[in-house]
Amino acid sequence: MDTDHTTGQASEEHVPSAPQAPQGPPGPQEAITEPAKLLRIATMVRELLEETRQAT
């Protein structure tokens, strides 16, 4: 913080905000390259969720 020499009080610094992600359709870097792998992971998560629900 900077000190204002005329009043002796600290002044606030301007902190820039983080850049926002552009809105729009996903780009090619966000494409699913291995759908079979994603489906296997989703199935495992679903099974874990079912086991957790049964345990409670």
mmCIF file as gemmi writes it, N, C-alpha and C atoms, coordinates in Angstrom:
data_model
loop_
_atom_site.group_PDB
_atom_site.id
_atom_site.type_symbol
_atom_site.label_atom_id
_atom_site.label_alt_id
_atom_site.label_comp_id
_atom_site.label_asym_id
_atom_site.label_entity_id
_atom_site.label_seq_id
_atom_site.pdbx_PDB_ins_code
_atom_site.Cartn_x
_atom_site.Cartn_y
_atom_site.Cartn_z
_atom_site.occupancy
_atom_site.B_iso_or_equiv
_atom_site.pdbx_formal_charge
_atom_site.auth_seq_id
_atom_site.auth_asym_id
_atom_site.pdbx_PDB_model_num
ATOM 1 N N . MET Axp A 1 ? 0.832 -1.186 0 1 0 ? 1 A 1
ATOM 2 C CA . MET Axp A 1 ? 0 0 0 1 0 ? 1 A 1
ATOM 3 C C . MET Axp A 1 ? 0.873 1.243 0 1 0 ? 1 A 1
ATOM 4 N N . ASP Axp A 2 ? 0.406 2.262 -0.668 1 0 ? 2 A 1
ATOM 5 C CA . ASP Axp A 2 ? 1.106 3.536 -0.7 1 0 ? 2 A 1
ATOM 6 C C . ASP Axp A 2 ? 0.597 4.413 0.431 1 0 ? 2 A 1
ATOM 7 N N . THR Axp A 3 ? 1.477 5.233 0.958 1 0 ? 3 A 1
ATOM 8 C CA . THR Axp A 3 ? 1.07 6.157 2.007 1 0 ? 3 A 1
ATOM 9 C C . THR Axp A 3 ? 0.843 7.529 1.393 1 0 ? 3 A 1
ATOM 10 N N . ASP Axp A 4 ? -0.302 8.097 1.673 1 0 ? 4 A 1
ATOM 11 C CA . ASP Axp A 4 ? -0.614 9.447 1.201 1 0 ? 4 A 1
ATOM 12 C C . ASP Axp A 4 ? 0.065 10.418 2.151 1 0 ? 4 A 1
ATOM 13 N N . HIS Axp A 5 ? 1.053 11.149 1.656 1 0 ? 5 A 1
ATOM 14 C CA . HIS Axp A 5 ? 1.847 12.025 2.515 1 0 ? 5 A 1
ATOM 15 C C . HIS Axp A 5 ? 1.079 13.256 2.979 1 0 ? 5 A 1
ATOM 16 N N . THR Axp A 6 ? -0.018 13.603 2.313 1 0 ? 6 A 1
ATOM 17 C CA . THR Axp A 6 ? -0.767 14.792 2.725 1 0 ? 6 A 1
ATOM 18 C C . THR Axp A 6 ? -1.653 14.511 3.921 1 0 ? 6 A 1
ATOM 19 N N . THR Axp A 7 ? -2.203 13.291 4.036 1 0 ? 7 A 1
ATOM 20 C CA . THR Axp A 7 ? -3.084 12.98 5.162 1 0 ? 7 A 1
ATOM 21 C C . THR Axp A 7 ? -2.459 11.994 6.126 1 0 ? 7 A 1
ATOM 22 N N . GLY Axp A 8 ? -1.389 11.296 5.716 1 0 ? 8 A 1
ATOM 23 C CA . GLY Axp A 8 ? -0.746 10.326 6.585 1 0 ? 8 A 1
ATOM 24 C C . GLY Axp A 8 ? -1.469 8.991 6.637 1 0 ? 8 A 1
ATOM 25 N N . GLN Axp A 9 ? -2.458 8.791 5.764 1 0 ? 9 A 1
ATOM 26 C CA . GLN Axp A 9 ? -3.209 7.543 5.751 1 0 ? 9 A 1
ATOM 27 C C . GLN Axp A 9 ? -2.79 6.702 4.552 1 0 ? 9 A 1
ATOM 28 N N . ALA Axp A 10 ? -2.956 5.4 4.695 1 0 ? 10 A 1
ATOM 29 C CA . ALA Axp A 10 ? -2.616 4.485 3.605 1 0 ? 10 A 1
ATOM 30 C C . ALA Axp A 10 ? -3.74 4.492 2.578 1 0 ? 10 A 1
ATOM 31 N N . SER Axp A 11 ? -3.367 4.523 1.314 1 0 ? 11 A 1
ATOM 32 C CA . SER Axp A 11 ? -4.373 4.454 0.253 1 0 ? 11 A 1
ATOM 33 C C . SER Axp A 11 ? -4.398 3.038 -0.311 1 0 ? 11 A 1
ATOM 34 N N . GLU Axp A 12 ? -5.538 2.667 -0.894 1 0 ? 12 A 1
ATOM 35 C CA . GLU Axp A 12 ? -5.689 1.319 -1.437 1 0 ? 12 A 1
ATOM 36 C C . GLU Axp A 12 ? -5.02 1.225 -2.798 1 0 ? 12 A 1
ATOM 37 N N . GLU Axp A 13 ? -4.39 0.078 -3.054 1 0 ? 13 A 1
ATOM 38 C CA . GLU Axp A 13 ? -3.809 -0.178 -4.369 1 0 ? 13 A 1
ATOM 39 C C . GLU Axp A 13 ? -4.875 -0.789 -5.255 1 0 ? 13 A 1
ATOM 40 N N . HIS Axp A 14 ? -4.777 -0.52 -6.53 1 0 ? 14 A 1
ATOM 41 C CA . HIS Axp A 14 ? -5.685 -1.155 -7.484 1 0 ? 14 A 1
ATOM 42 C C . HIS Axp A 14 ? -5.089 -2.505 -7.869 1 0 ? 14 A 1
ATOM 43 N N . VAL Axp A 15 ? -5.845 -3.575 -7.614 1 0 ? 15 A 1
ATOM 44 C CA . VAL Axp A 15 ? -5.399 -4.92 -7.966 1 0 ? 15 A 1
ATOM 45 C C . VAL Axp A 15 ? -6.217 -5.373 -9.165 1 0 ? 15 A 1
ATOM 46 N N . PRO Axp A 16 ? -5.57 -5.639 -10.301 1 0 ? 16 A 1
ATOM 47 C CA . PRO Axp A 16 ? -6.337 -6.062 -11.481 1 0 ? 16 A 1
ATOM 48 C C . PRO Axp A 16 ? -6.98 -7.423 -11.254 1 0 ? 16 A 1
ATOM 49 N N . SER Axp A 17 ? -8.186 -7.582 -11.778 1 0 ? 17 A 1
ATOM 50 C CA . SER Axp A 17 ? -8.882 -8.855 -11.625 1 0 ? 17 A 1
ATOM 51 C C . SER Axp A 17 ? -8.352 -9.853 -12.65 1 0 ? 17 A 1
ATOM 52 N N . ALA Axp A 18 ? -8.601 -11.123 -12.383 1 0 ? 18 A 1
ATOM 53 C CA . ALA Axp A 18 ? -8.148 -12.186 -13.285 1 0 ? 18 A 1
ATOM 54 C C . ALA Axp A 18 ? -8.931 -12.119 -14.589 1 0 ? 18 A 1
ATOM 55 N N . PRO Axp A 19 ? -8.304 -12.435 -15.702 1 0 ? 19 A 1
ATOM 56 C CA . PRO Axp A 19 ? -9.031 -12.415 -16.977 1 0 ? 19 A 1
ATOM 57 C C . PRO Axp A 19 ? -10.112 -13.485 -16.993 1 0 ? 19 A 1
ATOM 58 N N . GLN Axp A 20 ? -11.233 -13.163 -17.605 1 0 ? 20 A 1
ATOM 59 C CA . GLN Axp A 20 ? -12.339 -14.109 -17.675 1 0 ? 20 A 1
ATOM 60 C C . GLN Axp A 20 ? -12.213 -14.951 -18.932 1 0 ? 20 A 1
ATOM 61 N N . ALA Axp A 21 ? -12.676 -16.189 -18.833 1 0 ? 21 A 1
ATOM 62 C CA . ALA Axp A 21 ? -12.637 -17.091 -19.983 1 0 ? 21 A 1
ATOM 63 C C . ALA Axp A 21 ? -13.667 -16.634 -21.011 1 0 ? 21 A 1
ATOM 64 N N . PRO Axp A 22 ? -13.334 -16.706 -22.277 1 0 ? 22 A 1
ATOM 65 C CA . PRO Axp A 22 ? -14.299 -16.294 -23.304 1 0 ? 22 A 1
ATOM 66 C C . PRO Axp A 22 ? -15.482 -17.253 -23.346 1 0 ? 22 A 1
ATOM 67 N N . GLN Axp A 23 ? -16.655 -16.707 -23.573 1 0 ? 23 A 1
ATOM 68 C CA . GLN Axp A 23 ? -17.862 -17.52 -23.663 1 0 ? 23 A 1
ATOM 69 C C . GLN Axp A 23 ? -18.047 -17.956 -25.109 1 0 ? 23 A 1
ATOM 70 N N . GLY Axp A 24 ? -18.522 -19.176 -25.295 1 0 ? 24 A 1
ATOM 71 C CA . GLY Axp A 24 ? -18.75 -19.658 -26.649 1 0 ? 24 A 1
ATOM 72 C C . GLY Axp A 24 ? -18.588 -21.165 -26.707 1 0 ? 24 A 1
ATOM 73 N N . PRO Axp A 25 ? -18.609 -21.712 -27.884 1 0 ? 25 A 1
ATOM 74 C CA . PRO Axp A 25 ? -18.469 -23.166 -28.012 1 0 ? 25 A 1
ATOM 75 C C . PRO Axp A 25 ? -17.071 -23.618 -27.614 1 0 ? 25 A 1
ATOM 76 N N . PRO Axp A 26 ? -16.965 -24.836 -27.082 1 0 ? 26 A 1
ATOM 77 C CA . PRO Axp A 26 ? -15.643 -25.328 -26.682 1 0 ? 26 A 1
ATOM 78 C C . PRO Axp A 26 ? -14.736 -25.501 -27.892 1 0 ? 26 A 1
ATOM 79 N N . GLY Axp A 27 ? -13.473 -25.249 -27.676 1 0 ? 27 A 1
ATOM 80 C CA . GLY Axp A 27 ? -12.498 -25.369 -28.753 1 0 ? 27 A 1
ATOM 81 C C . GLY Axp A 27 ? -12.032 -26.8 -28.914 1 0 ? 27 A 1
ATOM 82 N N . PRO Axp A 28 ? -11.185 -27.058 -29.876 1 0 ? 28 A 1
ATOM 83 C CA . PRO Axp A 28 ? -10.711 -28.424 -30.13 1 0 ? 28 A 1
ATOM 84 C C . PRO Axp A 28 ? -9.888 -28.987 -28.975 1 0 ? 28 A 1
ATOM 85 N N . GLN Axp A 29 ? -9.259 -28.138 -28.156 1 0 ? 29 A 1
ATOM 86 C CA . GLN Axp A 29 ? -8.471 -28.628 -27.034 1 0 ? 29 A 1
ATOM 87 C C . GLN Axp A 29 ? -9.363 -29.212 -25.937 1 0 ? 29 A 1
ATOM 88 N N . GLU Axp A 30 ? -10.671 -28.937 -25.984 1 0 ? 30 A 1
ATOM 89 C CA . GLU Axp A 30 ? -11.587 -29.44 -24.969 1 0 ? 30 A 1
ATOM 90 C C . GLU Axp A 30 ? -12.359 -30.663 -25.449 1 0 ? 30 A 1
ATOM 91 N N . ALA Axp A 31 ? -12.046 -31.185 -26.605 1 0 ? 31 A 1
ATOM 92 C CA . ALA Axp A 31 ? -12.758 -32.33 -27.151 1 0 ? 31 A 1
ATOM 93 C C . ALA Axp A 31 ? -12.378 -33.597 -26.389 1 0 ? 31 A 1
ATOM 94 N N . ILE Axp A 32 ? -13.304 -34.522 -26.306 1 0 ? 32 A 1
ATOM 95 C CA . ILE Axp A 32 ? -13.044 -35.811 -25.658 1 0 ? 32 A 1
ATOM 96 C C . ILE Axp A 32 ? -12.317 -36.689 -26.668 1 0 ? 32 A 1
ATOM 97 N N . THR Axp A 33 ? -11.091 -37.045 -26.326 1 0 ? 33 A 1
ATOM 98 C CA . THR Axp A 33 ? -10.284 -37.831 -27.262 1 0 ? 33 A 1
ATOM 99 C C . THR Axp A 33 ? -10.45 -39.334 -27.062 1 0 ? 33 A 1
ATOM 100 N N . GLU Axp A 34 ? -10.835 -39.756 -25.848 1 0 ? 34 A 1
ATOM 101 C CA . GLU Axp A 34 ? -11.003 -41.181 -25.571 1 0 ? 34 A 1
ATOM 102 C C . GLU Axp A 34 ? -12.339 -41.416 -24.878 1 0 ? 34 A 1
ATOM 103 N N . PRO Axp A 35 ? -13.443 -41.486 -25.637 1 0 ? 35 A 1
ATOM 104 C CA . PRO Axp A 35 ? -14.757 -41.647 -25.015 1 0 ? 35 A 1
ATOM 105 C C . PRO Axp A 35 ? -14.913 -42.959 -24.248 1 0 ? 35 A 1
ATOM 106 N N . ALA Axp A 36 ? -14.281 -44.03 -24.694 1 0 ? 36 A 1
ATOM 107 C CA . ALA Axp A 36 ? -14.401 -45.313 -23.996 1 0 ? 36 A 1
ATOM 108 C C . ALA Axp A 36 ? -13.804 -45.219 -22.594 1 0 ? 36 A 1
ATOM 109 N N . LYS Axp A 37 ? -12.685 -44.539 -22.481 1 0 ? 37 A 1
ATOM 110 C CA . LYS Axp A 37 ? -12.043 -44.36 -21.178 1 0 ? 37 A 1
ATOM 111 C C . LYS Axp A 37 ? -12.94 -43.533 -20.258 1 0 ? 37 A 1
ATOM 112 N N . LEU Axp A 38 ? -13.546 -42.486 -20.797 1 0 ? 38 A 1
ATOM 113 C CA . LEU Axp A 38 ? -14.45 -41.647 -20.022 1 0 ? 38 A 1
ATOM 114 C C . LEU Axp A 38 ? -15.653 -42.448 -19.532 1 0 ? 38 A 1
ATOM 115 N N . LEU Axp A 39 ? -16.197 -43.302 -20.376 1 0 ? 39 A 1
ATOM 116 C CA . LEU Axp A 39 ? -17.341 -44.123 -19.981 1 0 ? 39 A 1
ATOM 117 C C . LEU Axp A 39 ? -16.963 -45.116 -18.888 1 0 ? 39 A 1
ATOM 118 N N . ARG Axp A 40 ? -15.767 -45.697 -18.961 1 0 ? 40 A 1
ATOM 119 C CA . ARG Axp A 40 ? -15.319 -46.617 -17.901 1 0 ? 40 A 1
ATOM 120 C C . ARG Axp A 40 ? -15.201 -45.886 -16.571 1 0 ? 40 A 1
ATOM 121 N N . ILE Axp A 41 ? -14.637 -44.689 -16.6 1 0 ? 41 A 1
ATOM 122 C CA . ILE Axp A 41 ? -14.49 -43.909 -15.368 1 0 ? 41 A 1
ATOM 123 C C . ILE Axp A 41 ? -15.86 -43.562 -14.802 1 0 ? 41 A 1
ATOM 124 N N . ALA Axp A 42 ? -16.786 -43.152 -15.672 1 0 ? 42 A 1
ATOM 125 C CA . ALA Axp A 42 ? -18.133 -42.802 -15.221 1 0 ? 42 A 1
ATOM 126 C C . ALA Axp A 42 ? -18.832 -44.008 -14.599 1 0 ? 42 A 1
ATOM 127 N N . THR Axp A 43 ? -18.631 -45.18 -15.178 1 0 ? 43 A 1
ATOM 128 C CA . THR Axp A 43 ? -19.229 -46.398 -14.629 1 0 ? 43 A 1
ATOM 129 C C . THR Axp A 43 ? -18.659 -46.708 -13.25 1 0 ? 43 A 1
ATOM 130 N N . MET Axp A 44 ? -17.347 -46.551 -13.087 1 0 ? 44 A 1
ATOM 131 C CA . MET Axp A 44 ? -16.726 -46.799 -11.781 1 0 ? 44 A 1
ATOM 132 C C . MET Axp A 44 ? -17.249 -45.816 -10.738 1 0 ? 44 A 1
ATOM 133 N N . VAL Axp A 45 ? -17.405 -44.558 -11.117 1 0 ? 45 A 1
ATOM 134 C CA . VAL Axp A 45 ? -17.919 -43.552 -10.183 1 0 ? 45 A 1
ATOM 135 C C . VAL Axp A 45 ? -19.353 -43.886 -9.795 1 0 ? 45 A 1
ATOM 136 N N . ARG Axp A 46 ? -20.157 -44.301 -10.767 1 0 ? 46 A 1
ATOM 137 C CA . ARG Axp A 46 ? -21.544 -44.667 -10.486 1 0 ? 46 A 1
ATOM 138 C C . ARG Axp A 46 ? -21.602 -45.842 -9.506 1 0 ? 46 A 1
ATOM 139 N N . GLU Axp A 47 ? -20.749 -46.852 -9.707 1 0 ? 47 A 1
ATOM 140 C CA . GLU Axp A 47 ? -20.718 -47.999 -8.8 1 0 ? 47 A 1
ATOM 141 C C . GLU Axp A 47 ? -20.306 -47.58 -7.392 1 0 ? 47 A 1
ATOM 142 N N . LEU Axp A 48 ? -19.305 -46.709 -7.284 1 0 ? 48 A 1
ATOM 143 C CA . LEU Axp A 48 ? -18.887 -46.228 -5.961 1 0 ? 48 A 1
ATOM 144 C C . LEU Axp A 48 ? -20.004 -45.454 -5.277 1 0 ? 48 A 1
ATOM 145 N N . LEU Axp A 49 ? -20.745 -44.669 -6.044 1 0 ? 49 A 1
ATOM 146 C CA . LEU Axp A 49 ? -21.857 -43.918 -5.482 1 0 ? 49 A 1
ATOM 147 C C . LEU Axp A 49 ? -22.945 -44.858 -4.974 1 0 ? 49 A 1
ATOM 148 N N . GLU Axp A 50 ? -23.257 -45.889 -5.738 1 0 ? 50 A 1
ATOM 149 C CA . GLU Axp A 50 ? -24.261 -46.861 -5.308 1 0 ? 50 A 1
ATOM 150 C C . GLU Axp A 50 ? -23.817 -47.584 -4.041 1 0 ? 50 A 1
ATOM 151 N N . GLU Axp A 51 ? -22.539 -47.973 -3.967 1 0 ? 51 A 1
ATOM 152 C CA . GLU Axp A 51 ? -22.023 -48.639 -2.767 1 0 ? 51 A 1
ATOM 153 C C . GLU Axp A 51 ? -22.102 -47.716 -1.556 1 0 ? 51 A 1
ATOM 154 N N . THR Axp A 52 ? -21.803 -46.449 -1.755 1 0 ? 52 A 1
ATOM 155 C CA . THR Axp A 52 ? -21.856 -45.48 -0.657 1 0 ? 52 A 1
ATOM 156 C C . THR Axp A 52 ? -23.285 -45.289 -0.183 1 0 ? 52 A 1
ATOM 157 N N . ARG Axp A 53 ? -24.223 -45.226 -1.105 1 0 ? 53 A 1
ATOM 158 C CA . ARG Axp A 53 ? -25.633 -45.067 -0.726 1 0 ? 53 A 1
ATOM 159 C C . ARG Axp A 53 ? -26.13 -46.28 0.047 1 0 ? 53 A 1
ATOM 160 N N . GLN Axp A 54 ? -25.701 -47.475 -0.348 1 0 ? 54 A 1
ATOM 161 C CA . GLN Axp A 54 ? -26.131 -48.692 0.337 1 0 ? 54 A 1
ATOM 162 C C . GLN Axp A 54 ? -25.522 -48.791 1.729 1 0 ? 54 A 1
ATOM 163 N N . ALA Axp A 55 ? -24.335 -48.241 1.913 1 0 ? 55 A 1
ATOM 164 C CA . ALA Axp A 55 ? -23.646 -48.327 3.202 1 0 ? 55 A 1
ATOM 165 C C . ALA Axp A 55 ? -24.254 -47.384 4.233 1 0 ? 55 A 1
ATOM 166 N N . THR Axp A 56 ? -24.959 -46.353 3.783 1 0 ? 56 A 1
ATOM 167 C CA . THR Axp A 56 ? -25.518 -45.391 4.747 1 0 ? 56 A 1
ATOM 168 C C . THR Axp A 56 ? -26.945 -45.682 5.078 1 0 ? 56 A 1
